[in-house]
Amino acid sequence: MVKVYRTHDGADAEFKRSILEEAGFHPALLRLRQLRGINRFEYEPYVDGDALNFSEIKVMVPCREVDDSARLLRESTSPGESPGNQLKSERDI
């Protein structure tokens, strides 16, 4: 799995996942959270409406879908959205 989008907003992550699923891709959402009491982070599946603290949500797709899904997400940027969340090239992966 490879990251094609990152955000701190759960609704934004769900929206991007729905765009990819409608196009026939196989996205997964992972969140990065800090473990309590220690200076360590871990990834775990993001569940819609999850109330636990996390630092970011990553939209991941299988390796063979990276180019097409990243292109679709770049084209689907809404007018008010900052393109900074999206990967700019394959080197950012």
C-alpha positions, 0 to 999 in steps of 0.5 A: 500500500502507498500513500496518495493523500493525507489530511487531518480531517476525517470527513475529507479522508472519507470523501477522497476514499469515496471518490476512489471507490466509485472509480474502482480503486481499493483505498484504505484509510490509516491514521497515525496516532501517538501511544499514551505515555511513550514517545512512539507512534503507530498506524491503525485503520481509521474508522468513520467518526473515530474520536481518538486523537490522531496526527494525520489520516492517510489514504492508501492504495495498492501499488499498482493503482498509485499513478491512476488514483493520484491523478484522479485525486489531483483532478478532483480538488475542490475549489476551496481545498488546499492542494498541499495535502496531495502528493506532487509527484511519485518522489513524494511517496 
